[in-house]
Amino acid sequence: MSKKYFNVGKLVNTHGLRGEVKVLPQTDFAESRFASGSKLSLQHPDNGQKLEVEITGAREHKGMFILKLKGYNDINEVEKYKGWTLKIGVEELEQLDDGEYYYHEILGCRVLTEDGEELGTVSDILRPGANDVWVVDMPNKKQLLLPVIDEVLLKVDVANKTVTVRLLEGLI
């Protein structure tokens, strides 16, 4: 069985001549993911080629992280990895508090009304501002945009991949 990986960042460029790289974080836990001593999988976006790397230094800079990878001391050694993604294994996911979920836990969940009517499945998660919005693909209808707020979201059961909601007036 192949190991499941999750993105934590994308290597977007080199930084300086000493082998540092700029990483666009794709995680809510950037400080711990990119801490010195962290081990990550660097993966090619197309062919899946993998390389295990260890971070020896990190600092935040203008919304990005500048990372120093163990064993890479020259710009020429890291330049070929531009566009690659940094990933972690499923066993390295952080424990979340009650009421918090990883995207992969929500995507694919069936959405039911409080009366038991099935509306569709969650296909995407948007982050427009104050709260997340779950995109629900409904059969033979347009997509439903569900605001992730207490008045709408009644119960999330990630084990059974179901979400129970209360439809406010105007949502459909």
C-alpha positions as CSV (number, residue, x, y, z in Angstrom):
1,M,0.0,0.0,0.0
2,S,1.4,3.4,-0.9
3,K,1.8,6.1,1.7
4,K,-0.5,9.0,1.5
5,Y,1.1,12.5,1.5
6,F,-0.2,16.0,2.1
7,N,1.1,19.3,0.8
8,V,2.7,21.7,3.2
9,G,4.5,24.0,0.8
10,K,5.7,24.7,-2.7
11,L,9.3,25.5,-3.5
12,V,8.9,28.6,-5.7
13,N,12.5,29.9,-6.1
14,T,16.0,29.9,-4.9
15,H,17.3,32.6,-2.4
16,G,20.9,33.8,-2.5
17,L,23.9,31.7,-3.6
18,R,24.2,29.4,-0.6
19,G,21.5,26.9,-1.5
20,E,18.5,28.5,0.4
21,V,15.0,28.1,-1.2
22,K,11.8,30.2,-1.0
23,V,8.8,28.2,-0.1
24,L,5.1,29.3,-0.3
25,P,3.5,27.7,2.7
26,Q,0.3,25.6,2.2
27,T,-0.3,24.7,5.8
28,D,-1.7,26.3,9.0
29,F,1.3,24.9,10.9
30,A,4.1,26.5,8.9
31,E,6.3,27.3,12.0
32,S,6.4,23.7,13.1
33,R,6.5,22.2,9.6
34,F,9.5,24.3,8.6
35,A,11.3,24.2,11.9
36,S,15.0,23.2,12.0
37,G,15.2,19.4,12.2
38,S,11.9,18.8,10.3
39,K,12.0,16.1,7.7
40,L,9.9,16.5,4.6
41,S,9.4,14.8,1.3
42,L,10.2,17.0,-1.7
43,Q,8.2,15.7,-4.7
44,H,8.1,16.5,-8.4
45,P,4.7,17.8,-9.4
46,D,4.4,15.7,-12.5
47,N,6.3,12.4,-12.3
48,G,6.1,11.9,-8.5
49,Q,9.8,11.6,-8.0
50,K,10.6,11.9,-4.3
51,L,13.5,13.1,-2.3
52,E,13.6,13.2,1.5
53,V,15.0,16.5,2.9
54,E,15.8,17.9,6.3
55,I,15.5,21.5,7.2
56,T,18.5,23.0,9.0
57,G,17.3,26.6,9.1
58,A,14.2,28.6,8.4
59,R,12.9,32.1,8.6
60,E,9.7,33.9,7.5
61,H,10.1,36.6,4.9
62,K,7.2,38.5,3.2
63,G,4.6,35.7,3.5
64,M,7.1,33.0,2.4
65,F,9.6,30.9,4.2
66,I,13.3,30.9,3.4
67,L,14.6,27.3,4.1
68,K,18.1,25.9,4.3
69,L,18.1,22.2,3.4
70,K,20.7,19.8,4.9
71,G,23.4,18.9,2.3
72,Y,22.5,21.7,-0.2
73,N,25.0,24.5,0.0
74,D,24.9,26.0,-3.5
75,I,22.3,27.6,-5.7
76,N,23.1,25.1,-8.5
77,E,22.2,22.2,-6.2
78,V,18.7,23.5,-5.4
79,E,17.7,25.3,-8.6
80,K,16.4,22.1,-10.3
81,Y,13.8,21.7,-7.5
82,K,11.8,24.9,-8.3
83,G,8.1,24.0,-8.6
84,W,8.4,20.9,-6.5
85,T,6.1,20.4,-3.5
86,L,7.0,19.8,0.1
87,K,4.9,17.1,1.7
88,I,4.4,15.2,4.9
89,G,3.1,11.7,5.5
90,V,-0.4,11.1,7.0
91,E,1.1,10.0,10.3
92,E,2.7,13.4,10.7
93,L,-0.6,15.3,10.7
94,E,-1.1,17.5,13.7
95,Q,-4.0,16.7,16.1
96,L,-6.8,19.2,15.7
97,D,-9.2,20.5,18.3
98,D,-12.8,19.6,18.3
99,G,-14.7,21.3,15.5
100,E,-11.6,21.6,13.3
101,Y,-11.0,19.5,10.3
102,Y,-8.5,18.9,7.5
103,Y,-9.6,19.6,4.0
104,H,-9.1,16.0,3.0
105,E,-11.6,15.0,5.8
106,I,-14.3,17.3,4.5
107,L,-13.9,16.8,0.7
108,G,-16.2,14.0,-0.5
109,C,-18.5,14.2,2.5
110,R,-22.3,13.7,1.8
111,V,-24.3,16.7,2.9
112,L,-27.7,16.1,4.6
113,T,-30.3,18.5,5.8
114,E,-31.5,18.2,9.4
115,D,-34.6,16.4,8.0
116,G,-32.3,13.7,6.3
117,E,-32.6,14.9,2.7
118,E,-29.4,14.4,0.8
119,L,-28.2,17.6,-0.9
120,G,-24.9,16.4,-2.6
121,T,-21.2,16.1,-1.8
122,V,-18.6,18.6,-0.8
123,S,-16.3,19.1,-3.8
124,D,-14.3,22.2,-2.8
125,I,-13.5,24.5,0.1
126,L,-13.2,28.3,-0.5
127,R,-11.6,30.8,1.9
128,P,-13.1,34.1,0.9
129,G,-12.6,35.9,4.2
130,A,-14.5,35.7,7.5
131,N,-15.4,32.1,7.2
132,D,-14.8,29.1,4.9
133,V,-17.4,28.2,2.3
134,W,-18.0,24.6,1.3
135,V,-19.0,24.0,-2.3
136,V,-21.6,21.2,-2.6
137,D,-22.2,19.5,-5.9
138,M,-25.9,18.8,-6.1
139,P,-27.4,16.3,-8.6
140,N,-29.0,18.0,-11.6
141,K,-28.6,21.4,-10.0
142,K,-26.1,24.2,-9.6
143,Q,-23.5,24.1,-6.8
144,L,-24.6,25.0,-3.3
145,L,-22.3,27.4,-1.4
146,L,-22.5,26.6,2.3
147,P,-21.1,29.1,4.8
148,V,-19.2,27.3,7.6
149,I,-21.0,29.0,10.5
150,D,-22.7,27.6,13.6
151,E,-26.2,28.4,12.3
152,V,-25.7,26.3,9.2
153,L,-23.3,23.5,10.2
154,L,-25.0,21.3,12.7
155,K,-22.8,18.1,12.7
156,V,-19.7,16.9,11.0
157,D,-19.1,13.1,11.1
158,V,-15.7,12.5,9.4
159,A,-15.8,8.8,10.2
160,N,-19.0,8.3,8.2
161,K,-18.2,11.2,5.7
162,T,-21.4,13.0,6.4
163,V,-22.3,16.6,7.2
164,T,-25.6,17.7,8.6
165,V,-26.7,21.2,7.9
166,R,-29.6,23.6,8.5
167,L,-30.5,25.5,5.3
168,L,-31.0,29.2,6.0
169,E,-33.5,31.1,3.8
170,G,-31.9,32.0,0.4
171,L,-29.1,29.4,0.4
172,I,-30.8,27.2,-2.3
